[in-house]
Amino acid sequence: MSFARTGETDRAISEIERLLTTPFAVDYADDSITLPDLRTRWEWDPLRNDRRFQKVLADPEPKTIRNNVQ
């Protein structure tokens, strides 16, 4: 995610939280947004020391929000 790499920590974490609850979410720069990816991929290293990012990693897998489309 480009926000993480450019130092826009607030925007990066906000997007991560949103994408983790979005069905089939993909960060097209990095291919996927899952807790295992966030825990292991080097691209997220700029966020590792942020307490909000650490909380995202420590929390259980979030529930996916599905919009009812009629």
N, CA and C atoms as a LAMMPS dump frame, in Angstrom:
ITEM: TIMESTEP
0
ITEM: NUMBER OF ATOMS
210
ITEM: BOX BOUNDS ff ff ff
-5.0000000000000000e+02 5.0000000000000000e+02
-5.0000000000000000e+02 5.0000000000000000e+02
-5.0000000000000000e+02 5.0000000000000000e+02
ITEM: ATOMS id mol type element x y z
1 1 1 N 0.847 -1.167 0
2 1 2 C 0 0 0
3 1 3 C 0.893 1.23 0
4 2 1 N 0.619 2.099 -0.914
5 2 2 C 1.478 3.273 -1.064
6 2 3 C 1.438 4.192 0.145
7 3 1 N 0.303 4.263 0.857
8 3 2 C 0.244 5.124 2.039
9 3 3 C 1.272 4.696 3.083
10 4 1 N 1.438 3.404 3.254
11 4 2 C 2.404 2.9 4.234
12 4 3 C 3.82 3.285 3.834
13 5 1 N 4.117 3.199 2.546
14 5 2 C 5.467 3.473 2.081
15 5 3 C 5.803 4.954 2.007
16 6 1 N 4.783 5.801 1.974
17 6 2 C 5.043 7.236 1.869
18 6 3 C 4.885 7.96 3.204
19 7 1 N 4.728 7.195 4.282
20 7 2 C 4.663 7.794 5.604
21 7 3 C 3.295 8.318 5.997
22 8 1 N 2.267 8.019 5.208
23 8 2 C 0.911 8.453 5.53
24 8 3 C 0.242 7.378 6.397
25 9 1 N 0.743 7.253 7.614
26 9 2 C 0.336 6.182 8.52
27 9 3 C -1.151 6.201 8.822
28 10 1 N -1.702 7.364 9.122
29 10 2 C -3.131 7.447 9.437
30 10 3 C -3.986 6.926 8.285
31 11 1 N -3.68 7.364 7.085
32 11 2 C -4.442 6.91 5.91
33 11 3 C -4.227 5.427 5.66
34 12 1 N -3.013 4.954 5.845
35 12 2 C -2.719 3.535 5.621
36 12 3 C -3.529 2.656 6.567
37 13 1 N -3.532 2.995 7.836
38 13 2 C -4.238 2.17 8.81
39 13 3 C -5.746 2.256 8.597
40 14 1 N -6.25 3.41 8.274
41 14 2 C -7.672 3.566 7.974
42 14 3 C -8.071 2.68 6.79
43 15 1 N -7.26 2.678 5.747
44 15 2 C -7.54 1.846 4.575
45 15 3 C -7.446 0.359 4.913
46 16 1 N -6.454 -0.017 5.698
47 16 2 C -6.308 -1.415 6.107
48 16 3 C -7.558 -1.87 6.849
49 17 1 N -8.015 -1.065 7.803
50 17 2 C -9.207 -1.434 8.572
51 17 3 C -10.426 -1.57 7.667
52 18 1 N -10.553 -0.697 6.696
53 18 2 C -11.676 -0.763 5.756
54 18 3 C -11.565 -1.992 4.859
55 19 1 N -10.396 -2.206 4.31
56 19 2 C -10.218 -3.32 3.383
57 19 3 C -10.344 -4.68 4.05
58 20 1 N -9.967 -4.775 5.316
59 20 2 C -10.098 -6.056 6.014
60 20 3 C -11.555 -6.466 6.2
61 21 1 N -12.483 -5.527 6.104
62 21 2 C -13.9 -5.856 6.247
63 21 3 C -14.633 -5.86 4.908
64 22 1 N -13.9 -5.696 3.819
65 22 2 C -14.485 -5.656 2.484
66 22 3 C -14.302 -7.018 1.807
67 23 1 N -15.392 -7.617 1.313
68 23 2 C -15.255 -8.905 0.637
69 23 3 C -14.305 -8.811 -0.557
70 24 1 N -13.415 -9.776 -0.67
71 24 2 C -12.48 -9.882 -1.793
72 24 3 C -11.622 -8.643 -1.978
73 25 1 N -11.272 -8 -0.878
74 25 2 C -10.477 -6.767 -0.958
75 25 3 C -9.091 -7.056 -1.509
76 26 1 N -8.666 -6.198 -2.377
77 26 2 C -7.34 -6.316 -2.968
78 26 3 C -6.701 -4.937 -2.987
79 27 1 N -5.487 -4.894 -2.528
80 27 2 C -4.669 -3.697 -2.675
81 27 3 C -3.878 -3.96 -3.947
82 28 1 N -4.242 -3.332 -5.035
83 28 2 C -3.684 -3.688 -6.33
84 28 3 C -2.174 -3.513 -6.415
85 29 1 N -1.603 -2.708 -5.568
86 29 2 C -0.156 -2.572 -5.562
87 29 3 C 0.504 -3.796 -4.925
88 30 1 N -0.195 -4.437 -3.989
89 30 2 C 0.396 -5.542 -3.24
90 30 3 C -0.374 -6.858 -3.347
91 31 1 N -1.436 -6.893 -4.105
92 31 2 C -2.229 -8.084 -4.392
93 31 3 C -3.296 -8.453 -3.368
94 32 1 N -3.011 -8.403 -2.091
95 32 2 C -4.057 -8.799 -1.148
96 32 3 C -3.919 -8.075 0.18
97 33 1 N -4.995 -8.12 0.914
98 33 2 C -5.039 -7.497 2.245
99 33 3 C -5.65 -8.533 3.166
100 34 1 N -4.81 -9.254 3.863
101 34 2 C -5.263 -10.232 4.852
102 34 3 C -4.371 -10.085 6.081
103 35 1 N -4.862 -10.569 7.212
104 35 2 C -4.014 -10.486 8.413
105 35 3 C -2.696 -11.232 8.234
106 36 1 N -2.685 -12.44 7.65
107 36 2 C -1.385 -13.095 7.44
108 36 3 C -0.432 -12.265 6.574
109 37 1 N -0.955 -11.617 5.547
110 37 2 C -0.106 -10.75 4.717
111 37 3 C 0.429 -9.581 5.529
112 38 1 N -0.44 -8.97 6.327
113 38 2 C -0.011 -7.828 7.14
114 38 3 C 1.065 -8.233 8.14
115 39 1 N 0.974 -9.459 8.634
116 39 2 C 1.941 -9.921 9.636
117 39 3 C 3.303 -10.26 9.032
118 40 1 N 3.335 -10.667 7.778
119 40 2 C 4.584 -11.225 7.246
120 40 3 C 5.223 -10.465 6.094
121 41 1 N 4.496 -9.685 5.358
122 41 2 C 5.075 -9.06 4.166
123 41 3 C 5.873 -7.808 4.512
124 42 1 N 7.021 -7.658 3.876
125 42 2 C 7.925 -6.54 4.147
126 42 3 C 7.301 -5.192 3.824
127 43 1 N 6.336 -5.156 2.917
128 43 2 C 5.73 -3.891 2.507
129 43 3 C 5.09 -3.144 3.674
130 44 1 N 4.724 -3.892 4.711
131 44 2 C 4.049 -3.285 5.86
132 44 3 C 5.021 -2.898 6.973
133 45 1 N 6.295 -3.114 6.775
134 45 2 C 7.298 -2.792 7.796
135 45 3 C 7.241 -1.344 8.295
136 46 1 N 6.955 -0.351 7.439
137 46 2 C 6.907 1.021 7.954
138 46 3 C 5.835 1.244 9.032
139 47 1 N 4.87 0.341 9.121
140 47 2 C 3.786 0.5 10.095
141 47 3 C 3.984 -0.334 11.354
142 48 1 N 4.957 -1.212 11.383
143 48 2 C 5.101 -2.191 12.466
144 48 3 C 5.161 -1.591 13.861
145 49 1 N 5.755 -0.424 14.033
146 49 2 C 5.891 0.172 15.362
147 49 3 C 4.692 1.005 15.783
148 50 1 N 3.734 1.193 14.895
149 50 2 C 2.549 1.99 15.227
150 50 3 C 1.588 1.148 16.07
151 51 1 N 1.159 1.7 17.198
152 51 2 C 0.292 0.939 18.107
153 51 3 C -1.029 0.555 17.461
154 52 1 N -1.554 1.376 16.535
155 52 2 C -2.816 1.044 15.85
156 52 3 C -2.632 -0.14 14.927
157 53 1 N -1.493 -0.196 14.242
158 53 2 C -1.204 -1.336 13.365
159 53 3 C -1.04 -2.598 14.207
160 54 1 N -0.346 -2.484 15.321
161 54 2 C -0.172 -3.632 16.216
162 54 3 C -1.516 -4.129 16.734
163 55 1 N -2.446 -3.205 16.992
164 55 2 C -3.782 -3.597 17.433
165 55 3 C -4.52 -4.342 16.325
166 56 1 N -4.418 -3.858 15.094
167 56 2 C -5.047 -4.546 13.964
168 56 3 C -4.537 -5.986 13.89
169 57 1 N -3.23 -6.151 14.049
170 57 2 C -2.643 -7.489 13.974
171 57 3 C -3.056 -8.374 15.14
172 58 1 N -3.28 -7.784 16.301
173 58 2 C -3.621 -8.562 17.495
174 58 3 C -5.103 -8.93 17.554
175 59 1 N -5.943 -8.126 16.905
176 59 2 C -7.38 -8.388 16.939
177 59 3 C -7.718 -9.639 16.13
178 60 1 N -8.841 -10.289 16.456
179 60 2 C -9.274 -11.423 15.648
180 60 3 C -9.643 -10.956 14.243
181 61 1 N -9.714 -11.892 13.348
182 61 2 C -10.099 -11.595 11.958
183 61 3 C -11.43 -10.841 11.979
184 62 1 N -11.471 -9.661 11.362
185 62 2 C -12.72 -8.896 11.387
186 62 3 C -13.799 -9.551 10.534
187 63 1 N -15.024 -9.27 10.884
188 63 2 C -16.153 -9.768 10.101
189 63 3 C -16.224 -8.969 8.806
190 64 1 N -16.522 -9.661 7.726
191 64 2 C -16.683 -9.009 6.442
192 64 3 C -18.043 -8.327 6.411
193 65 1 N -18.051 -7.105 5.971
194 65 2 C -19.3 -6.357 5.838
195 65 3 C -19.8 -6.54 4.416
196 66 1 N -20.978 -7.08 4.306
197 66 2 C -21.57 -7.276 2.981
198 66 3 C -22.767 -6.342 2.856
199 67 1 N -22.765 -5.585 1.79
200 67 2 C -23.9 -4.707 1.533
201 67 3 C -24.977 -5.515 0.832
202 68 1 N -26.194 -5.371 1.268
203 68 2 C -27.305 -6.051 0.602
204 68 3 C -27.676 -5.274 -0.639
205 69 1 N -27.389 -5.856 -1.776
206 69 2 C -27.701 -5.219 -3.052
207 69 3 C -28.968 -5.869 -3.576
208 70 1 N -29.937 -5.053 -3.885
209 70 2 C -31.208 -5.596 -4.394
210 70 3 C -31.441 -5.175 -5.807
